[in-house]
Amino acid sequence: MSLINYSSREINCKIVYYGPGLGGKTTNIQYVYDKLNPETKGKLVTLATEMDRTLFFDFLPLELGTVKGFKTRFHLYTVPGQVYYNASRKLILRGVDGVVFVADSDECRIDANIEALYNLHENLNEHGIELGDVPFVIQWNKRDMPSALPVEELEHELNPDGHKSFEAVAVKGEGVFDTLKCVSKEVLHKLS
Amino acid sequence: MVKADWSIYEEDYWAINSVLEDLLKSSNSGSGLLIDRTGQLITNVGTPPDFDVVAFASLCAADFEANNQLAQLIGEKDFSTLYHQGIDQSMYLARIARDVILVVLFDKSTTLGLVRLRVKRAVEELSAIVERLFEKLEYRNEEYDRSVVDEEFTDGIESEIDKLFAD
């Protein structure tokens, strides 16, 4: 939920990374955190299990700089991908301004991708939002895996509406900034 | 067309801060924060916390939401207040109108009873301000926000995004 604060002169927006478990959502945010200068990022908050699986969410605030006297801040969140954490996923989507769907390119994860996408639709609907209402970008992650499905096949199965998509290898940082840049700009355009 | 979900204007901001200052004084508490339920900090009054306030706001909203889900599981609509007791520092959270959360941080120099009592009054006052603010937004939002989020602003932020995310 974008918030313009005229007194503290801040604009805040929320971007959520969604997708199946172990698809690379946290890896995306971790890469962004590792690469950015300390002055542009806040604390990386991770609510994870002992096995480093996301339990509730990861959270990273980013400062995009000051324009016309207003500081613009994007709040990046990931949701837990595991099926049984749906209550948490639903909560994180509250007030979302943009969604990145991190799909796992591994062919044996295609059903998990479809289920996660369907779950995203469902949870957004519960907040009274249609997927077409919010900026939505897809990332085809793990493109370096030998068992990765061709992008055309993924597009056909998961992106029939032709949303913007990016190939990525998030552990190496490939495609991470391109995806974030794209969704950030779409959020901004929706605001203006 | 500007579609910011909501905006805080100067006069409302100061009205909110004034209620929070009175609350801190009358309850002898350290800090008061107002947070929206998506985890965005609206204002922070009193002793500046020596922790990351942005992260704190995000966690408070998540805490409140998680507890609301617990409330519903046991057949309650929600929990309108939450209390977290520490050895030195404690927190009291209260729901205000329209998805806004008040958080009060206090230490042993006051009591839970006093904080709870003063928060109750502050919640009424803050709810009235927030309700008025949202009524105002019904017709002021676009006209007001357009002066900030215009083409010049979008171009400026886009160039900041390109700089920030350059590989």
Interface residues (C-beta under 8 A of the other chain):
Chain A: M1 S2 L3 I4 N5 Y6 S7 S8 I11 N12 K14 L36 T40 G42 K43 V45 L47 F56 F57 F59 P61 L62 L64 G65 V67 K68 F70 T72 R73 H75 A87 S88 L91 I92 R94 G95 G173 F177 D178 L180 K181 S184 K185 L188 H189 K190 L191 S192
Chain B: V2 K3 A4 D5 W6 S7 I8 Y9 E10 Y13 W14 D36 R37 T38 G39 Q40 I42 T43 D52 V54 A55 S58 L59 A62 E65 A66 Q69 Y144 D145 V148 V149 D150 E151 E152 F153 T154 G156 I157 E158 E160 I161 D162 K163 L164 F165 A166 D167
